[in-house]
Amino acid sequence: MGKASYKVMEIDRWEDEIFYRVSCNCGSADCDMHMTLTLDRKTGYISMLFEKKMLTTCDYDTKPVWIDLIDDSWEETKENIRNWIKNLFIKTKNKLKHTWTIWVHGYLESSADLLMNNERHIESFLEAMEAGKGELNKIFEEYKMEQIVKSEEAAKNKQRESDSIEGLQKGKDSTI
């Protein structure tokens, strides 16, 4: 595992992949992003995959409702009940709109963000990317060297086979 960084954690490492978790500045685990660096052994390309949980809510256009039966007057309670019922209809309308969009278009557009507003946080993120890139480049170089050694061994074996076949053919020619 790599060194510990500020809000950037190496979670796991496989043969040619490194997994990181990048924390959001807000501190909520729901906002965290997962980053994967993957090496393509054939080409040497390193790809980055960012994964983030995205939420779509139906609570927009609603008013906050607090019902306090002890401290509120009857008028305030009636107003809060009206708002609660109105919110119920608004949420239902929004859910139906979202459902209709999914049925018609096949997807629902949404967006998510990750906040990195601290210089140390950004530096840790960049260091993690550079360290991962370096590790995967090193793995690729080792893989290339293994392939070169294997191809040289295969060439030597092929040469030995052809030499032994030539020797057998010369032996046959001399006995005839």
C-alpha positions as CSV (number, residue, x, y, z in Angstrom):
1,M,0.0,0.0,0.0
2,G,1.1,3.6,-0.6
3,K,1.8,6.2,1.9
4,A,-1.0,7.8,3.8
5,S,-2.3,11.0,2.3
6,Y,-4.7,13.8,3.3
7,K,-8.2,12.6,2.4
8,V,-6.9,10.3,-0.4
9,M,-6.6,6.6,0.6
10,E,-5.2,3.7,-1.3
11,I,-7.8,1.0,-0.7
12,D,-6.5,-2.0,-2.6
13,R,-4.0,-3.1,-5.2
14,W,-4.2,-6.0,-7.7
15,E,-1.8,-7.1,-10.3
16,D,-2.4,-4.2,-12.7
17,E,-5.0,-2.0,-10.9
18,I,-4.8,0.4,-8.0
19,F,-7.9,1.5,-6.1
20,Y,-8.2,4.8,-4.2
21,R,-11.0,6.5,-2.2
22,V,-11.0,10.3,-2.4
23,S,-12.9,12.0,0.4
24,C,-15.0,15.1,-0.1
25,N,-14.2,18.1,1.9
26,C,-17.7,18.0,3.5
27,G,-16.7,14.9,5.4
28,S,-19.7,12.8,4.3
29,A,-18.9,9.3,3.1
30,D,-21.9,9.6,0.7
31,C,-19.9,12.3,-1.2
32,D,-16.7,10.2,-1.6
33,M,-15.4,9.3,-5.0
34,H,-13.6,6.1,-5.9
35,M,-10.7,6.2,-8.4
36,T,-9.2,3.2,-10.2
37,L,-6.0,3.3,-12.2
38,T,-5.7,0.4,-14.6
39,L,-2.8,-0.8,-16.7
40,D,-3.4,-2.3,-20.2
41,R,-0.5,-4.7,-20.4
42,K,-0.5,-5.0,-24.2
43,T,-0.3,-1.2,-24.9
44,G,1.1,0.2,-21.7
45,Y,-1.8,2.7,-21.5
46,I,-3.0,3.7,-18.0
47,S,-6.7,4.5,-17.7
48,M,-8.4,6.3,-14.8
49,L,-12.0,5.5,-13.8
50,F,-13.9,7.7,-11.5
51,E,-16.9,6.4,-9.7
52,K,-19.3,8.4,-7.6
53,K,-22.6,7.7,-6.0
54,M,-25.2,10.0,-7.5
55,L,-28.6,10.8,-5.9
56,T,-31.6,12.3,-7.5
57,T,-34.2,13.6,-5.1
58,C,-37.9,14.5,-5.5
59,D,-37.9,16.9,-2.6
60,Y,-37.4,20.1,-4.7
61,D,-40.1,22.8,-4.7
62,T,-41.3,21.7,-1.2
63,K,-41.5,23.8,2.0
64,P,-40.0,22.6,5.3
65,V,-42.7,21.5,7.7
66,W,-42.4,21.3,11.5
67,I,-45.4,20.3,13.5
68,D,-45.1,21.0,17.1
69,L,-48.5,20.2,18.7
70,I,-47.5,21.6,22.1
71,D,-46.0,25.0,21.2
72,D,-47.8,25.9,18.0
73,S,-51.1,27.6,17.8
74,W,-54.0,25.9,16.0
75,E,-53.5,28.3,13.0
76,E,-49.8,27.4,12.7
77,T,-50.6,23.7,13.0
78,K,-53.3,24.0,10.2
79,E,-50.8,25.8,8.0
80,N,-48.1,23.1,8.6
81,I,-50.6,20.4,7.8
82,R,-51.6,22.1,4.6
83,N,-47.9,22.5,3.7
84,W,-47.3,18.8,4.5
85,I,-50.2,17.7,2.2
86,K,-49.0,20.1,-0.5
87,N,-45.4,18.7,-0.2
88,L,-46.9,15.2,-0.6
89,F,-48.5,16.1,-3.9
90,I,-45.4,17.9,-5.1
91,K,-43.2,14.9,-4.3
92,T,-45.6,12.6,-6.0
93,K,-45.7,14.8,-9.1
94,N,-41.9,15.0,-9.1
95,K,-41.6,11.2,-8.8
96,L,-44.1,10.7,-11.7
97,K,-42.1,13.2,-13.8
98,H,-38.9,11.3,-13.1
99,T,-40.6,7.9,-13.9
100,W,-42.0,9.3,-17.1
101,T,-38.5,10.6,-18.1
102,I,-37.0,7.2,-17.5
103,W,-39.8,5.5,-19.5
104,V,-39.5,7.9,-22.4
105,H,-35.7,8.6,-22.6
106,G,-34.4,5.5,-20.8
107,Y,-32.3,7.5,-18.3
108,L,-32.5,10.3,-15.8
109,E,-29.9,13.0,-15.9
110,S,-28.2,13.8,-12.7
111,S,-24.9,15.3,-11.6
112,A,-22.6,15.0,-8.6
113,D,-19.6,16.9,-7.3
114,L,-16.6,16.4,-5.2
115,L,-15.3,19.3,-3.3
116,M,-11.5,19.8,-2.9
117,N,-11.0,23.3,-1.7
118,N,-7.9,22.7,0.4
119,E,-4.5,22.9,-1.3
120,R,-3.2,20.0,0.8
121,H,-6.2,17.9,-0.4
122,I,-5.5,18.7,-4.0
123,E,-1.8,18.0,-3.6
124,S,-2.6,14.6,-2.1
125,F,-4.9,13.7,-4.9
126,L,-2.3,14.6,-7.5
127,E,0.4,12.8,-5.6
128,A,-1.8,9.7,-5.5
129,M,-2.3,9.8,-9.3
130,E,1.4,10.3,-9.9
131,A,2.4,7.5,-7.5
132,G,-0.2,5.1,-9.1
133,K,1.0,6.0,-12.6
134,G,4.6,5.3,-11.5
135,E,3.8,2.0,-10.0
136,L,1.8,0.9,-13.1
137,N,4.6,2.0,-15.4
138,K,7.1,0.0,-13.4
139,I,4.8,-3.1,-13.7
140,F,4.5,-2.5,-17.4
141,E,8.3,-2.3,-17.8
142,E,8.7,-5.6,-15.8
143,Y,6.0,-7.2,-18.0
144,K,7.8,-6.1,-21.2
145,M,11.1,-7.5,-19.9
146,E,9.4,-10.8,-19.1
147,Q,8.0,-10.9,-22.7
148,I,11.5,-10.2,-24.2
149,V,13.0,-13.0,-22.1
150,K,10.2,-15.4,-23.1
151,S,10.6,-14.5,-26.8
152,E,14.4,-15.0,-26.6
153,E,13.9,-18.4,-24.9
154,A,11.4,-19.4,-27.6
155,A,13.8,-18.3,-30.3
156,K,16.6,-20.4,-28.7
157,N,14.3,-23.4,-28.4
158,K,13.3,-23.1,-32.0
159,Q,17.0,-22.9,-33.1
160,R,17.8,-26.0,-31.1
161,E,14.9,-27.9,-32.7
162,S,16.0,-26.8,-36.2
163,D,19.6,-27.8,-35.4
164,S,18.5,-31.2,-34.1
165,I,16.3,-31.8,-37.2
166,E,19.3,-30.8,-39.5
167,G,21.5,-33.2,-37.5
168,L,19.0,-36.0,-38.0
169,Q,18.7,-35.3,-41.7
170,K,22.5,-35.3,-42.1
171,G,22.6,-38.7,-40.3
172,K,20.0,-40.1,-42.6
173,D,21.8,-38.8,-45.7
174,S,25.1,-40.4,-44.6
175,T,23.6,-43.8,-44.1
176,I,22.0,-43.9,-47.6
